[in-house]
């Protein structure tokens, strides 16, 4: 069991590095959030890191497609209203969450 864990960590690290190169959507979403709600470069960096981590988790659960659709929706529909970023992505968020729940022990 320990050997499997040792093999999984490098794979997850590689996936995270791959995701870093493909973070244009994440950066765009976070730019919108910071512009709307305020923040600095550290806040933006933390926001991007959070989305990348969510992507890594979604990929681990084989829910990358659902998560990608959520990111696309967030990037294209997010708008600033009264100092808060809003979007119309409930269906995509629910689908991504349902996928991960079904793939986890919680889904049983």
Secondary structure by P-SEA (a helix, b strand, c coil): caaaaaaaaaaaaaaaaaaaaaaaaaaaaaaaaaaaccccaaaaaaaaaaaaaaaaaaaaacaaaaaaaaaaaaaccccccccccccccaaaaaaaaaaaaaaccccc
